[in-house]
Amino acid sequence: RLISLCGEPVSRCLGGADRQAWVLPPRRCCSCHGAVAVSSPRTMNHLSLLLLVASSSSALKVLVTGAGGRTGKLVFQQLKESASFAPVGLVRSKKAVKALRKVGGADDAEIVRADVTDGAALAAAMAGCDSVVLCTSAVPQILPFSIAKVLFKKVVLRRAEPGRPKFKFARGGTPEEVDWLGAKLQIDAAKAAGVKRFVFVSSMGGTQPDNFLNSIGKSDEDGSGGDILLWKRKAERYLISSGLEYTILHPGGLVDKPAGARELTVGVDDELLGQTFRQVPRADVARVCCAALTEPAAADLSLDLASRPEGEGAVTDSPGSLFASLGGKSCDYSTVLDDPPSIFATG
């Protein structure tokens, strides 16, 4: 149990004989910010995280990779709004640097410009970090001519199934390079830097090789260049085997809606894909990421995340409570699929 010097409790119990834990509530500490007396069977790693958060002078240094993206930017913003965190955003381009300064309110000391495929740059960026939130992902580019073909088939030929537009990934930005090799380098760098917790923002659908998202960017010749969910899944398995303390999030369809206005739902093994509604606001994904950094119940947990339509259910005020609501369940990685075709394969 954690008690502040002023006598006010600064934590709540998740209970459970095999998973007793004490965690800080959303406001994290009473006004005294004093020392705490501790009695809990949790690990010293959890204790160090709690003590860092409880002290106003010891903010957790968190590296947010992919901080120039829409989700990563929100994670950075929300961390920056809390005195308990000292975020650093890792971005790839000059454009992303400018955007993070403008939208995220970051100064030069809070931004690192680097490529996630550059191991040396990652090592330098993670030096001294307590935690990492991985928000990097390969981003497909739509082929304009393919849109014209679909519209022609739909409007002129009036076909019932006009097909889908085609996409490609930029050179150096394929799922294999970003979502597998880039994620692997981030995990290795985090382990070498002594990072205490690694939060991995992935995607729902990793158990489905035939998911539509895996077809994006695939070569018609050898099938390489796509399979984004499968490469992410491989990186998740690598993180689990790394020995790092982790939380893996699989959001459903990401939408740009306000945070804190919906009931959030959690599950495992893509079971939420069976729901008719499986969207989730990016801003709520960011809230769950921030909660995962200090929530003991989030340790070594892989889960799926969605929401109910706004106006349905009870709004989730405390995202940290979602982890314990799974009752110990976590995504199953015992089934290992074959690697997708590699872009580096030689005939």
Secondary structure, DSSP 8 states (H G I E B T S, - for coil): --EETTS-B--EE---TTS--EE--TT-S-TT---EE---SS-HHHHHHHHHHH-TT--EEEEEETTTSHHHHHHHHHHHTSTTEEEEEEESSHHHHHHHHHHS---GGGEEE--TT-HHHHHHHHTT-SEEEE------EE-HHHHHHHHIIIIIS--S------EE--TT-SHIIIIIIIHHHHHHHHHHHT-SEEEEE--TTTT-TT-GGGGTT--TTTS-S--HHHHHHHHHHHHHHTT--EEEEEE-EEE---SSSS-EEEESTTGGGGSS--EEEHHHHHHHHHHHTT-GGGTTEEEEEEE--TTSS---S-TTHHHHTTTT------S-------TT---
